[in-house]
Amino acid sequence: MSDAQVRVAVVGTGDIGRGWAALIVAAGWPVALYDSSESALDGAPAEIAARARALVDLHRADAATVENGIRQLTLGRSLLQACRDAQWIIEATPEDLGAKQKLIQSFESVAPDARVVSSSSTAATTKDLVARAVRQDRCMIVHPLNPPELIPLVEVVPGPATDGTLTELMKGWLRALGRIPVVVKKPVLGNVVGRISAAMWREAIDLVLNGVIDVDDLDRAVSLGPALGWAAAGPHLTYHLAAGDGGVKVFFQQLLHTFENIWADLADWKQLDADQQHALIHDVERAYEGKLSMIRGARDRRLAAILKGLEDARG
């Protein structure tokens, strides 16, 4: 292992844990896996290797580096075995606050020398996650987007007791993995990306359930509309540019009232009842029935192409 590499333990081998592992393996870093489910653990290496190798096909990773990372991928049959030598421990278990608190507390005995313990949670704050831990200084939320091995943005959410130098260290590790870290300065439920996604999805669900548009056309409207523009500029910059040299001040003068009328008319419900859930599931499954495997590959190719385009445009 070179000095530039970091020893990582991924605890929890669901989709996010496997995505983290694929990203890190593709960088050639050594990764140890642990999961309390033996079947989940045993099934993880093959998928992680496949996802890492897929990055080579997408021109997002080097083949020799990926194969070196795959050779270093190990399974821990106990939490101690997986974590004892780790510099960075990634907690990627299901959203159960009590279970996560116990797990983070246990890292203190099995991995006292780990530099950083991160959680991928969006359902709890860092302060709540570390409530049972003594070493709160090394803990923070580090939340990727799905799929973690492709989408570069990662939210870093320090807690009140997090050591600022370790936050900077984590940002450096993420940049070494080709990620773009953003720091969330105040704890909010869902972090930043989760809140924006939830707000947009609620309106998207409402439009479908009210018969305004079909599921597949809604997805096209978002992915080829605002999502495409935001990939290049983000929402604030998009509107700042929209009014020419006058910027957002002129945009407000011209269009704020229009937006206020739309905001007043947006969906504001907070729950989906059983009938609404059934209707939405039916509509989504019908729109994409028998196509998921093909669509997943196409999505990944599109993501890789968008990323390359953005990188080339930045020079």
C-alpha positions as a Python dict, from the first residue, in 0.01 Angstrom:
ca = {
    (1, 'M'): (0, 0, 0),
    (2, 'S'): (137, 343, -94),
    (3, 'D'): (140, 644, 138),
    (4, 'A'): (-132, 801, -80),
    (5, 'Q'): (-373, 518, -8),
    (6, 'V'): (-608, 487, 289),
    (7, 'R'): (-714, 163, 458),
    (8, 'V'): (-1094, 157, 464),
    (9, 'A'): (-1351, -61, 640),
    (10, 'V'): (-1706, -60, 504),
    (11, 'V'): (-1960, -180, 759),
    (12, 'G'): (-2288, -266, 592),
    (13, 'T'): (-2297, -421, 245),
    (14, 'G'): (-2627, -296, 110),
    (15, 'D'): (-2635, -93, -209),
    (16, 'I'): (-2469, 216, -60),
    (17, 'G'): (-2200, 14, 117),
    (18, 'R'): (-2125, -176, -202),
    (19, 'G'): (-2115, 149, -397),
    (20, 'W'): (-1867, 300, -151),
    (21, 'A'): (-1656, -14, -174),
    (22, 'A'): (-1664, -14, -557),
    (23, 'L'): (-1549, 349, -563),
    (24, 'I'): (-1264, 288, -320),
    (25, 'V'): (-1157, -43, -473),
    (26, 'A'): (-1146, 130, -813),
    (27, 'A'): (-894, 375, -667),
    (28, 'G'): (-674, 81, -563),
    (29, 'W'): (-720, 136, -191),
    (30, 'P'): (-750, -165, 43),
    (31, 'V'): (-1105, -228, 162),
    (32, 'A'): (-1233, -464, 431),
    (33, 'L'): (-1604, -546, 445),
    (34, 'Y'): (-1827, -645, 734),
    (35, 'D'): (-2197, -717, 759),
    (36, 'S'): (-2394, -884, 1037),
    (37, 'S'): (-2570, -1081, 760),
    (38, 'E'): (-2334, -1352, 643),
    (39, 'S'): (-2523, -1399, 317),
    (40, 'A'): (-2507, -1027, 239),
    (41, 'L'): (-2136, -1024, 316),
    (42, 'D'): (-2060, -1329, 102),
    (43, 'G'): (-2253, -1186, -192),
    (44, 'A'): (-2085, -846, -181),
    (45, 'P'): (-1739, -904, -338),
    (46, 'A'): (-1868, -1020, -677),
    (47, 'E'): (-2098, -719, -715),
    (48, 'I'): (-1832, -477, -590),
    (49, 'A'): (-1580, -614, -838),
    (50, 'A'): (-1835, -591, -1120),
    (51, 'R'): (-1923, -232, -1032),
    (52, 'A'): (-1556, -134, -1008),
    (53, 'R'): (-1478, -297, -1343),
    (54, 'A'): (-1777, -123, -1498),
    (55, 'L'): (-1602, 206, -1421),
    (56, 'V'): (-1320, 98, -1652),
    (57, 'D'): (-1570, 38, -1934),
    (58, 'L'): (-1713, 383, -1865),
    (59, 'H'): (-1364, 538, -1874),
    (60, 'R'): (-1393, 641, -1509),
    (61, 'A'): (-1114, 420, -1372),
    (62, 'D'): (-786, 257, -1472),
    (63, 'A'): (-802, -121, -1530),
    (64, 'A'): (-476, -207, -1355),
    (65, 'T'): (-566, 4, -1052),
    (66, 'V'): (-910, -157, -1030),
    (67, 'E'): (-766, -508, -1042),
    (68, 'N'): (-516, -416, -771),
    (69, 'G'): (-800, -288, -555),
    (70, 'I'): (-1006, -602, -612),
    (71, 'R'): (-711, -818, -502),
    (72, 'Q'): (-695, -620, -177),
    (73, 'L'): (-1069, -654, -101),
    (74, 'T'): (-1118, -866, 211),
    (75, 'L'): (-1407, -992, 422),
    (76, 'G'): (-1411, -949, 798),
    (77, 'R'): (-1586, -1230, 981),
    (78, 'S'): (-1609, -1004, 1284),
    (79, 'L'): (-1630, -630, 1333),
    (80, 'L'): (-1286, -640, 1492),
    (81, 'Q'): (-1131, -825, 1200),
    (82, 'A'): (-1272, -577, 948),
    (83, 'C'): (-1201, -256, 1139),
    (84, 'R'): (-892, -302, 1354),
    (85, 'D'): (-644, -170, 1093),
    (86, 'A'): (-875, 80, 923),
    (87, 'Q'): (-792, 448, 900),
    (88, 'W'): (-1142, 529, 776),
    (89, 'I'): (-1453, 337, 885),
    (90, 'I'): (-1767, 384, 674),
    (91, 'E'): (-2093, 297, 849),
    (92, 'A'): (-2348, 211, 579),
    (93, 'T'): (-2612, 12, 766),
    (94, 'P'): (-2993, 56, 740),
    (95, 'E'): (-3152, 367, 892),
    (96, 'D'): (-3202, 252, 1250),
    (97, 'L'): (-3076, 519, 1489),
    (98, 'G'): (-3037, 295, 1792),
    (99, 'A'): (-2847, 32, 1596),
    (100, 'K'): (-2622, 294, 1441),
    (101, 'Q'): (-2548, 447, 1782),
    (102, 'K'): (-2446, 108, 1923),
    (103, 'L'): (-2232, 35, 1620),
    (104, 'I'): (-2049, 369, 1633),
    (105, 'Q'): (-1992, 315, 2005),
    (106, 'S'): (-1845, -29, 1932),
    (107, 'F'): (-1588, 118, 1695),
    (108, 'E'): (-1414, 265, 1998),
    (109, 'S'): (-1311, -79, 2121),
    (110, 'V'): (-1248, -251, 1786),
    (111, 'A'): (-1080, 43, 1608),
    (112, 'P'): (-937, 290, 1858),
    (113, 'D'): (-676, 412, 1609),
    (114, 'A'): (-909, 486, 1315),
    (115, 'R'): (-874, 849, 1209),
    (116, 'V'): (-1233, 898, 1090),
    (117, 'V'): (-1564, 721, 1150),
    (118, 'S'): (-1827, 832, 898),
    (119, 'S'): (-2193, 750, 860),
    (120, 'S'): (-2383, 753, 531),
    (121, 'S'): (-2708, 845, 709),
    (122, 'T'): (-2965, 1096, 586),
    (123, 'A'): (-3220, 1023, 859),
    (124, 'A'): (-3026, 1141, 1164),
    (125, 'T'): (-2789, 1418, 1266),
    (126, 'T'): (-2425, 1360, 1349),
    (127, 'K'): (-2496, 1471, 1706),
    (128, 'D'): (-2763, 1203, 1747),
    (129, 'L'): (-2555, 932, 1580),
    (130, 'V'): (-2262, 979, 1819),
    (131, 'A'): (-2471, 1015, 2135),
    (132, 'R'): (-2321, 698, 2291),
    (133, 'A'): (-1966, 753, 2167),
    (134, 'V'): (-1676, 899, 2361),
    (135, 'R'): (-1461, 975, 2054),
    (136, 'Q'): (-1710, 1213, 1898),
    (137, 'D'): (-1425, 1423, 1759),
    (138, 'R'): (-1355, 1173, 1478),
    (139, 'C'): (-1719, 1119, 1373),
    (140, 'M'): (-1918, 1286, 1095),
    (141, 'I'): (-2177, 1213, 832),
    (142, 'V'): (-2026, 1157, 487),
    (143, 'H'): (-2321, 1102, 257),
    (144, 'P'): (-2282, 994, -107),
    (145, 'L'): (-2540, 999, -382),
    (146, 'N'): (-2650, 683, -557),
    (147, 'P'): (-2462, 528, -730),
    (148, 'P'): (-2168, 637, -510),
    (149, 'E'): (-1906, 513, -754),
    (150, 'L'): (-2037, 742, -1030),
    (151, 'I'): (-2192, 1058, -885),
    (152, 'P'): (-1906, 1273, -751),
    (153, 'L'): (-2089, 1493, -500),
    (154, 'V'): (-2055, 1392, -133),
    (155, 'E'): (-2211, 1578, 161),
    (156, 'V'): (-1985, 1616, 465),
    (157, 'V'): (-2175, 1697, 783),
    (158, 'P'): (-1957, 1753, 1093),
    (159, 'G'): (-2110, 1736, 1438),
    (160, 'P'): (-2065, 1987, 1721),
    (161, 'A'): (-1769, 1788, 1855),
    (162, 'T'): (-1609, 1697, 1522),
    (163, 'D'): (-1242, 1796, 1497),
    (164, 'G'): (-1209, 2048, 1214),
    (165, 'T'): (-874, 1907, 1107),
    (166, 'L'): (-1040, 1567, 1054),
    (167, 'T'): (-1311, 1731, 844),
    (168, 'E'): (-1036, 1871, 624),
    (169, 'L'): (-864, 1531, 618),
    (170, 'M'): (-1188, 1370, 503),
    (171, 'K'): (-1232, 1629, 230),
    (172, 'G'): (-881, 1550, 111),
    (173, 'W'): (-951, 1175, 104),
    (174, 'L'): (-1270, 1235, -92),
    (175, 'R'): (-1090, 1452, -345),
    (176, 'A'): (-827, 1180, -383),
    (177, 'L'): (-1116, 949, -479),
    (178, 'G'): (-1234, 1197, -740),
    (179, 'R'): (-1526, 1317, -527),
    (180, 'I'): (-1643, 1674, -479),
    (181, 'P'): (-1717, 1733, -109),
    (182, 'V'): (-1959, 2000, 10),
    (183, 'V'): (-1981, 2085, 379),
    (184, 'V'): (-2327, 2115, 534),
    (185, 'K'): (-2283, 2387, 797),
    (186, 'K'): (-2600, 2323, 1000),
    (187, 'P'): (-2766, 1987, 1068),
    (188, 'V'): (-3098, 1944, 885),
    (189, 'L'): (-3306, 1632, 837),
    (190, 'G'): (-3212, 1468, 507),
    (191, 'N'): (-2902, 1685, 467),
    (192, 'V'): (-2916, 1927, 172),
    (193, 'V'): (-2945, 1700, -131),
    (194, 'G'): (-3205, 1480, 37),
    (195, 'R'): (-3426, 1780, 112),
    (196, 'I'): (-3405, 1916, -241),
    (197, 'S'): (-3473, 1570, -384),
    (198, 'A'): (-3768, 1514, -148),
    (199, 'A'): (-3922, 1850, -239),
    (200, 'M'): (-3891, 1785, -612),
    (201, 'W'): (-4012, 1426, -584),
    (202, 'R'): (-4323, 1530, -389),
    (203, 'E'): (-4423, 1764, -671),
    (204, 'A'): (-4338, 1497, -930),
    (205, 'I'): (-4555, 1242, -746),
    (206, 'D'): (-4839, 1491, -716),
    (207, 'L'): (-4833, 1571, -1087),
    (208, 'V'): (-4849, 1198, -1175),
    (209, 'L'): (-5121, 1111, -924),
    (210, 'N'): (-5333, 1403, -1041),
    (211, 'G'): (-5311, 1290, -1405),
    (212, 'V'): (-5113, 1592, -1524),
    (213, 'I'): (-4840, 1379, -1683),
    (214, 'D'): (-4733, 1015, -1711),
    (215, 'V'): (-4439, 875, -1514),
    (216, 'D'): (-4203, 834, -1808),
    (217, 'D'): (-4277, 1180, -1948),
    (218, 'L'): (-4230, 1330, -1601),
    (219, 'D'): (-3889, 1165, -1576),
    (220, 'R'): (-3796, 1301, -1920),
    (221, 'A'): (-3920, 1648, -1825),
    (222, 'V'): (-3692, 1657, -1521),
    (223, 'S'): (-3385, 1477, -1659),
    (224, 'L'): (-3380, 1671, -1988),
    (225, 'G'): (-3506, 1996, -1836),
    (226, 'P'): (-3400, 2145, -1503),
    (227, 'A'): (-3170, 1856, -1410),
    (228, 'L'): (-2964, 1911, -1725),
    (229, 'G'): (-2939, 2284, -1665),
    (230, 'W'): (-2858, 2236, -1298),
    (231, 'A'): (-2580, 1992, -1386),
    (232, 'A'): (-2411, 2283, -1560),
    (233, 'A'): (-2497, 2562, -1321),
    (234, 'G'): (-2716, 2475, -1019),
    (235, 'P'): (-3045, 2648, -935),
    (236, 'H'): (-2921, 2983, -803),
    (237, 'L'): (-2664, 3031, -1078),
    (238, 'T'): (-2917, 2923, -1343),
    (239, 'Y'): (-3154, 3203, -1246),
    (240, 'H'): (-2868, 3448, -1192),
    (241, 'L'): (-2762, 3387, -1553),
    (242, 'A'): (-3119, 3388, -1687),
    (243, 'A'): (-3164, 3764, -1666),
    (244, 'G'): (-2848, 3852, -1851),
    (245, 'D'): (-2620, 4118, -1707),
    (246, 'G'): (-2886, 4219, -1457),
    (247, 'G'): (-2851, 3892, -1271),
    (248, 'V'): (-3080, 3761, -1002),
    (249, 'K'): (-3191, 4112, -899),
    (250, 'V'): (-3350, 4169, -1240),
    (251, 'F'): (-3482, 3811, -1244),
    (252, 'F'): (-3664, 3882, -918),
    (253, 'Q'): (-3806, 4205, -1054),
    (254, 'Q'): (-3939, 4030, -1364),
    (255, 'L'): (-4043, 3683, -1244),
    (256, 'L'): (-4062, 3665, -864),
    (257, 'H'): (-4438, 3717, -865),
    (258, 'T'): (-4481, 3431, -1113),
    (259, 'F'): (-4276, 3202, -893),
    (260, 'E'): (-4470, 3310, -584),
    (261, 'N'): (-4795, 3211, -756),
    (262, 'I'): (-4647, 2870, -845),
    (263, 'W'): (-4511, 2821, -491),
    (264, 'A'): (-4857, 2888, -351),
    (265, 'D'): (-5000, 2617, -578),
    (266, 'L'): (-4738, 2346, -510),
    (267, 'A'): (-4819, 2023, -329),
    (268, 'D'): (-4780, 2052, 47),
    (269, 'W'): (-4896, 1710, 171),
    (270, 'K'): (-4670, 1526, 413),
    (271, 'Q'): (-4778, 1164, 370),
    (272, 'L'): (-4892, 924, 99),
    (273, 'D'): (-5185, 704, 199),
    (274, 'A'): (-5197, 336, 103),
    (275, 'D'): (-5408, 394, -208),
    (276, 'Q'): (-5173, 665, -333),
    (277, 'Q'): (-4870, 444, -273),
    (278, 'H'): (-5034, 159, -463),
    (279, 'A'): (-5124, 389, -753),
    (280, 'L'): (-4774, 532, -780),
    (281, 'I'): (-4605, 191, -757),
    (282, 'H'): (-4838, 63, -1028),
    (283, 'D'): (-4764, 358, -1256),
    (284, 'V'): (-4385, 337, -1212),
    (285, 'E'): (-4372, -40, -1256),
    (286, 'R'): (-4592, -22, -1565),
    (287, 'A'): (-4376, 252, -1719),
    (288, 'Y'): (-4052, 56, -1680),
    (289, 'E'): (-4167, -306, -1675),
    (290, 'G'): (-3903, -546, -1809),
    (291, 'K'): (-3660, -263, -1882),
    (292, 'L'): (-3472, -206, -1556),
    (293, 'S'): (-3153, -393, -1642),
    (294, 'M'): (-3121, -215, -1976),
    (295, 'I'): (-3213, 122, -1825),
    (296, 'R'): (-2965, 87, -1539),
    (297, 'G'): (-2678, 38, -1782),
    (298, 'A'): (-2799, 324, -1999),
    (299, 'R'): (-2827, 550, -1694),
    (300, 'D'): (-2469, 475, -1594),
    (301, 'R'): (-2343, 545, -1947),
    (302, 'R'): (-2529, 875, -1951),
    (303, 'L'): (-2391, 972, -1611),
    (304, 'A'): (-2037, 894, -1725),
    (305, 'A'): (-2088, 1094, -2046),
    (306, 'I'): (-2230, 1393, -1855),
    (307, 'L'): (-1939, 1386, -1611),
    (308, 'K'): (-1686, 1372, -1893),
    (309, 'G'): (-1860, 1660, -2066),
    (310, 'L'): (-1854, 1869, -1750),
    (311, 'E'): (-1488, 1786, -1687),
    (312, 'D'): (-1390, 1869, -2045),
    (313, 'A'): (-1582, 2197, -2031),
    (314, 'R'): (-1398, 2297, -1713),
    (315, 'G'): (-1071, 2242, -1894),
}
